[in-house]
């Protein structure tokens, strides 16, 4: 036993996601986890807003995870930085991609917790294919406007570091079928992909396509999505909002400045997966699209001593 550790009762089984940090505000409750620093659950008035997972289960399908220093897929795990080829581990073996960054299984450290907020951090160290340090910080806060997450990345290294971010929450649909779920996605363009590896091949206007959800419409089985959007229309407060509506209610997931992309993934909408993970639509605020380390599209280079920051969040109703 580690010195200072509280003894555990016989038969105690730790959670697969480590420490569980509960925050509350009125009838809102959220749980952030040590493994990945992600959002395991968020409920309002006893009703799940996100399709998360129980404390005794491991995270699956990216639920609530944080994707840094790149989101989505990186072709063959390869890129070039300052003239030096880099090779990251292949984590999506079937499609031979490096997927969803380097921190979603890392152990995040608690900095501060009070009733309605929790502050966590993680230092990403150099490793194969990634020769930089990054200091990463997330502050989850519940308030009258729902859940807000402030994200910051600081580069203490001697050279600029490439960087991209995404969050991966699922809006809960509570078992509603695809013909009962409506989406509103205020985007002008979507990313076209290679169907075998789901890597970008270009972009296209949503107008006249099956990917046009600028006006609220039913999701429907023929248009199940795993699609990145950009050209997002922001509202008066500077945030874009993707709205997922089902008979149980409407959830809006928003992105602030610096998050000009959103991935919408609806494959898990109709049925629970493996009996443990409830159905929902993933709405993923992103700073850049897939394979940005190679395309350079909206890729951020954080200067030595410099930082990047953004906010995203979830609203109910």
N, C-alpha and C positions, 0 to 999 in steps of 0.2 A: 504494500500500500504506500502511495506517495505521502511524504510528511505533510501533515495538515489536512489531508483528505478525510472527509466524513465517512466513517465505516458504513458499509451497505448491509442490509439485512440479507440473511441466507436466501438464495434463490433470486436475488436481484439481477435483472437483465437490463443493461443500459440501452437507451434508444439508439437505433442505427444512425440517427442524425445528431447525436451528442446532446449537449445542453439545449434546453428549450426555454426561450426568453419570452414571457407573456407580457403584452402591453394592453391597456384598456383605456377607453374614453366613453363614458356613458354606457350605451348598450353595444358598443363596438369592442371586439376582442381580436387580437392577432398574435400569432406565435412565430418568432424568428428562430432559426436553428443554427447551431454551432458549425455543422458540416455544410460548407458552401455559403454560410451567411444568408441563406435564402428564406423566403416566406412560406411557412408550412401551412398556415391557415389564417383566414380572415373572415369573421362573421359579424353580422349586424342583427341585433334583436333575436339571436339564436339561430339565424338562417345563414348558411354558408354563402359568402360572396365569391370566394375563389374555390375552385375544385382542387383541394390540396390532398393530404394523405394523413393517416393516423400516426401518432407518436411512436408506435411499435413497428412501423414499416419504413423501409428505405425510400428515398425519393426516386421516382421513376418518371420517364417522359419529360424530364426537365422541369417538373412542377415547382414553380416559385424560385427556380435557381437564378443565379446571377452569372452572366457570361462575359468574362474579361480575360485577357486583353484583346479578344476578338469574339464577335458573335457568329453563330451559324457555321458554315462550312469553309474550310481552307483547302484548296485543291492540292491533293497529294501531300499535305502538310508542309509544302515548300514555299519559300519566298526568299527575296534578296533584300538585305538591309545594309546600306553603306557599302555596296559592292560585295558583301560576303553572303554566300548562299547559306540558308538556314533550313534545317530539317526537323520538324516537330513529330512527335509520335502520332501514328495513325490511330484515332480513337473511334472512327466510324468505319469499321473494317469492310463492311459489305460494299461501300461506295469509295473506299480508299481516300478518305478525307480526314483531316484533323478538325474536330468539331467542338464548338462551344467553349473555347478558351481553356484556361489552366487553373481556375479557382473554384469550380463548383463542387469539388470534393475535398477542398482544403479546410483546415480547422481555423475558423475565424475567432478572433479574440474580443471579448467583451470590454469595451472602454467605459461605458456608463449606461445605467438603466434607471429610469424612474417609472412612474405609473403609466404614462402614455407614450414613452419613447425609449428606443434602445439604439445605442451607438456601437458599431462593431468595426473591426479593422483587420487587415491581413497584409503582411509584407510578402510580395511575390519575389522569389529569389531567382537568380540565373539558373538555367537548366538546359538540357539539350534542345536546341532550336530556339532558345529564348535567352539572350545574353545580357539582360538588364534586371535591375531592381525596379519594382513599383510598389509604392505605399498606397493601399486601397482602403477606402473608408465608406461606410454606409450608415445613414441615420434614418431609421424608420420612426414615423411619428403619426399618431392618431389624433384627429381633431374634428371640429364640426364639419369640415369639408371632406372627411374620409381619411384614407391612408396616403401619406406623402413620403416618398423615399428620396433623400438627397444623397448623391453619389459623388465621390471625388477620387481622382487618381493623381498622385504626385510622383515625379520622376527624380530620385536622388542619384541617378547614374551620371556618368561623365559624358554620355552621348545621347542624342535624341532617341526616344523609344516609340515605335508604332503602337497605336491604341484604338480599340473599338469596344463598345459596350452594348449589352442588351440585358433586359430583365425578361423572365419567362413565366409570368402568371397565367393561370387559366381562369376565365370567368365561368362560374358554375352554371350549368343549365338544368340540373336537378332531374335528369332523365327525359327531358323533352326531346322529341325527335327532330331531325333536321328540318322537317316541314313546319315545326312549331317555333323555331329559333329565327329571329331576324337580326341582321347586321346593318350597321351604318359605319362606313369607312370613308372618311372625307379626303380621298386621295385621287390625284389626276393620273398617276402612272403606276404600273406594276412591273415587276421583274419577270422576264421570261427565263425558263431554266431548261437545261438538258434533263429529260425525264429519267434517265438512268442514274445520274449522279446528283441531280438537283442543284447543279452549279449554274450561275448566271450565264445567259447567252446574250442578253440585251435587255431592253425595256420597251414598253408599249403603252399607248394611251388606254385608259380603262373604258373610255366612251365606246359604246357599241359592242363590248365584250361581256363575257360571263363574269368578269372580275369587277364589274362596276357596281359598287355598293354606296355610291355617294348619296343616293336616296335610300332610305330604309327599305329592305326587302328580305324575303324569306331566304334562308341559306339554301335549303334543298339539297338532296342527295347528289344531283349532277354537278354541283359546284362546290363540293368539299374542297377546302383550301389548304395549301401549304405555300403561301404566297407572300412575297415582300412588296410593300407599297411605299411610294414616295410622292412628292408634290402634295404634301398634306396641308389642308386648309386649317389655319389656326383660328381659334375663337378670340373674343375680345380680351381675354386674360392671357393671351399668348400661348395657350395650350391647344393642341389638337386632341380630339377625343374619338375613340372607337367605341361604339355602343353595341352591347350584346343583350338582346331582349328575349326572354322566355316567359312562359306563363307565371313563373315564380317571381319575376321582376326583371329590372334592367340594371346592368352594370356598365359603367363607363371607365375605360382605362385610358389615361392621358400621358402625353409626353410634352415636356417643356423645351425651351431653346437648347439646341445642341443634339436633340433627338429628332432627326428629320426622316426617319424610316420606321416602319412597323411591319412585323411579320404576323400574319394571321394563319393559325393552324387549327383546322376544325375536324380533323379525323377522329378525335376522341369525343365528339359531341353526342353521339347517339347512345352508346352503351358504356357502362363501367368496364374497366380493363382489369382482367384477372381478379375480379370480385372485390378489389381493395381500393382502387383509384376511381373516384367518381367522375362522371362525364363533364366536359366543359370545352370551351373554345379558348385556345391560347392566343393572347394578344400581347405581342412582344415589342415594347419600345426599344429602338435601336439607334445607334449613332451612325452606322454605316451598313451596307448590305453584305451578303456573303462574299467571301474571297477578296475582301478589300485590301488585304496585305499584298495582293498581286495586282488588282486593278487600280488601286489608289483612290477609288471613289469614296469621297467623304472620310478617308482615313485621317486620323489625327496623329501628328508627330508631337509628342510632348517633349519640350526642350529640357536640357539638364536644369534641375531646380524648378522646373515649371509644373503646372497642374492643369487638369481638365475637370470640369464639374457639370452636373446636370441634375434635373429632378424629374421624377415620374410619379404616378399615383393611381389610385383606384377610388371611384365614387360609386355610391349606390343610389339608384333612383334617377 
